[in-house]
């Protein structure tokens, strides 16, 4: 039976989709997240969120009402949905940080922004905004810790939902010929960076989700093995 590793513990219905497709599932949390102390001072006209973890951290802050009504730019439909549920107004949502920064630079170059981030965030968005002269400060609102898990049995496929999960995986395991199902292009890039002559990560063995969601990543995994079996 085909074995799939999820680098994040799935909800019961998400796991069931994989089981119903005849796949064996191993799951473990390869990263952990916790809110860190921060203040909501010097916040710009617009807010930027690239993860649901940042939304939850800001929403739990006692002074959140001071910023809740400021328009928001975000990455991902799940993040946008969560912002809407928590009473924020989403002005624009893009699939990745590069597209979001392009949107901001093209339309809101003269505005001021505050980016709510985690301690292991990528440089893509702040670097692109800074290079374009966009005024943007950053407030770190949560910490990401790597929690590597050593696998006892080999797996055929791996579900990756963040670049940090990829980093955590390779701390205790080897990427070789497993098929990697990635929630987005940035996560796929993290997989590719571990490719070497002695440890090849074949490009055709990396499948990128059509939408940056856990559910669509699972769908791509199921479809991949259905096609392989046909």
matplotlib code that plots the C-alpha trace (Angstrom):
import matplotlib.pyplot as plt

x = [0.0, 1.2, 2.4, 1.8, 3.4, 1.7, 4.1, 1.1, -1.6, -4.7, -8.3, -10.2, -12.1, -8.9, -7.2, -10.3, -10.0, -6.6, -7.8, -10.8, -8.4, -6.7, -3.6, -1.9, -1.3, 1.4, 1.1, 3.2, 3.7, 7.1, 6.7, 5.1, 3.7, 3.2, 2.3, 5.0, 4.6, 4.1, 2.6, 0.3, 2.2, 3.2, 0.8, 0.4, -2.7, -2.9, -2.2, -0.5, -1.0, 0.6, -0.5, -3.5, -1.2, -0.5, -4.2, -4.9, -2.1, -3.3, -6.9, -6.1, -4.3, -6.1, -5.7, -6.9, -9.8, -7.3, -6.4, -9.3, -10.9, -7.8, -7.9, -6.0, -3.8, -3.2, -1.9, -4.2, -7.9, -7.9, -6.2, -8.7, -11.6, -10.2, -9.7, -13.3, -14.6, -12.6, -14.1, -11.2, -11.8, -9.8, -9.0, -7.0, -5.8, -3.2, -1.9, 1.7, 3.9, 5.4, 2.0, 0.8, 3.9, 3.4, -0.3, 0.8, 3.6, 1.4, -1.5, -0.6, 3.0, 2.5, 0.6, 2.0, 1.8, 2.4, 3.4, 2.4, 4.8, 6.4, 10.0, 10.7, 9.0, 10.6, 12.2, 10.1, 7.5, 9.5, 12.5, 10.3, 8.4, 11.6, 13.2, 10.2, 10.3, 7.1, 6.8, 6.3, 7.3, 7.1, 5.8, 6.7, 3.6, 4.4, 7.3, 7.8, 9.9, 11.2, 10.1, 11.8, 10.5, 12.7, 10.7, 10.9, 9.4, 9.9, 7.1, 6.2, 4.8, 5.1, 2.6, 4.4, 2.5, 5.3, 9.0, 9.8, 8.2, 10.6, 13.6, 12.3, 11.9, 15.5, 16.9, 16.0, 15.3, 16.5, 14.6, 15.3, 12.8, 9.6, 6.9, 6.5, 3.1, 3.6, 1.0, 2.6, 5.6, 7.5, 7.3, 8.3, 11.3, 12.3, 12.2, 14.3, 17.1, 17.9, 18.6, 22.2, 24.0, 24.0, 20.5, 18.4, 15.0, 13.6, 11.4, 8.7, 8.4, 7.3, 3.6, 2.3, -1.2, -3.5, -4.7, -2.7, -4.9, -4.4, -7.5, -6.2, -2.8, -4.6, -6.6, -3.4, -1.9, -5.0, -5.2, -1.5, -1.8, -5.1, -3.3, -0.3, -2.6, -4.6]
y = [0.0, 3.5, 5.3, 9.1, 11.3, 14.5, 16.9, 18.4, 16.6, 16.6, 17.1, 13.8, 14.5, 15.6, 12.3, 10.3, 11.6, 10.0, 6.8, 6.5, 6.7, 3.6, 5.4, 4.7, 7.9, 8.7, 12.2, 14.3, 18.0, 18.9, 22.5, 24.2, 27.7, 30.0, 33.6, 36.0, 39.3, 42.3, 45.8, 47.3, 50.6, 52.5, 50.5, 51.6, 52.5, 48.9, 45.6, 42.6, 38.9, 35.9, 33.3, 32.3, 32.0, 35.8, 36.5, 34.5, 36.2, 39.7, 38.9, 37.7, 41.0, 43.1, 46.2, 44.6, 47.0, 49.8, 48.1, 45.8, 48.2, 48.9, 47.3, 44.1, 42.5, 38.8, 35.6, 32.6, 32.0, 30.3, 33.4, 35.7, 33.6, 33.7, 37.5, 37.9, 35.6, 37.7, 41.0, 42.3, 43.8, 42.1, 44.5, 42.0, 38.4, 36.7, 33.1, 34.0, 36.7, 37.6, 38.3, 40.2, 42.5, 43.1, 44.1, 46.5, 48.0, 48.5, 50.1, 51.2, 52.2, 55.5, 54.0, 52.7, 49.1, 46.9, 43.3, 40.9, 38.0, 34.9, 34.5, 32.1, 34.1, 34.3, 37.5, 37.7, 40.3, 42.7, 42.6, 43.4, 46.2, 47.8, 47.6, 49.4, 52.1, 51.1, 52.1, 49.0, 48.1, 44.6, 43.2, 39.6, 38.1, 34.4, 32.0, 28.9, 26.1, 23.1, 19.8, 17.1, 13.5, 10.6, 8.2, 4.5, 3.4, 4.7, 6.7, 7.1, 10.6, 13.6, 16.4, 19.7, 22.8, 25.3, 25.8, 25.4, 22.0, 21.0, 22.3, 20.4, 17.1, 17.1, 17.7, 14.1, 12.4, 12.3, 13.6, 11.3, 9.8, 10.4, 12.4, 15.8, 17.4, 21.1, 23.7, 26.3, 27.2, 28.7, 25.4, 23.5, 25.8, 24.7, 21.1, 21.8, 23.5, 20.1, 18.5, 17.4, 14.9, 12.3, 13.2, 14.0, 15.6, 14.9, 17.9, 15.6, 14.2, 17.5, 18.3, 21.8, 22.4, 24.4, 26.4, 27.2, 25.1, 21.8, 20.4, 21.0, 19.6, 16.4, 16.4, 16.6, 13.7, 11.6, 12.4, 11.7, 8.1, 7.5, 8.5, 6.3, 3.3, 3.7]
z = [0.0, -0.8, 2.3, 2.6, 5.3, 6.3, 8.0, 9.8, 11.8, 9.7, 10.6, 10.7, 7.4, 5.6, 6.7, 5.6, 2.1, 1.8, 3.4, 1.2, -1.8, -0.5, 0.8, 4.1, 6.2, 8.7, 10.3, 12.6, 13.4, 12.0, 13.2, 16.2, 16.5, 19.5, 19.9, 21.1, 23.0, 20.7, 20.7, 18.1, 17.7, 14.6, 12.5, 8.9, 6.9, 5.5, 7.1, 5.6, 6.6, 4.9, 7.3, 9.5, 12.5, 12.3, 12.0, 15.2, 17.1, 16.2, 16.7, 20.3, 21.2, 23.7, 21.5, 18.3, 17.9, 17.2, 14.0, 13.1, 10.7, 8.6, 5.2, 4.7, 2.0, 2.5, 1.0, 0.6, 0.5, 4.0, 5.4, 3.7, 5.0, 8.6, 8.4, 7.3, 10.1, 12.6, 11.4, 9.3, 5.8, 3.1, 0.3, -1.8, -1.6, -3.8, -4.0, -2.9, -1.5, -4.9, -6.5, -3.4, -3.4, -7.1, -6.5, -3.7, -5.7, -8.8, -7.0, -3.5, -3.8, -1.9, 1.1, 4.4, 5.5, 8.5, 7.9, 10.7, 10.5, 12.1, 13.1, 10.2, 7.5, 4.0, 2.7, -0.5, 0.5, 2.6, 0.2, -2.9, -1.1, 0.2, -3.2, -4.7, -2.0, -0.3, 3.3, 5.3, 8.9, 10.4, 13.6, 14.5, 16.3, 16.4, 16.7, 14.6, 16.1, 14.1, 15.6, 13.4, 13.6, 12.5, 10.3, 11.2, 7.9, 4.3, 2.7, -1.0, -0.8, 1.5, 2.1, 2.8, 3.9, 4.5, 3.7, 7.4, 7.4, 4.6, 6.7, 9.7, 7.7, 6.4, 9.9, 10.7, 7.3, 3.7, 0.6, -2.3, -4.6, -2.6, -4.4, -2.6, -2.6, -1.9, -0.9, -3.1, -5.3, -2.3, -0.5, -3.7, -3.9, -0.4, -1.5, -4.6, -2.6, -1.0, -4.4, -4.8, -7.1, -4.3, -3.1, -6.2, -6.0, -9.4, -10.5, -11.9, -8.4, -6.9, -7.3, -6.5, -5.3, -7.7, -4.7, -1.5, 0.8, 2.7, 1.0, -2.6, -1.7, -0.6, -3.8, -5.9, -3.9, -4.5, -8.2, -8.7, -7.3, -9.2, -12.4, -11.6, -11.0, -14.2]

ax = plt.figure().add_subplot(projection="3d")
ax.plot(x, y, z, "-o")
ax.set_aspect("equal")
plt.show()
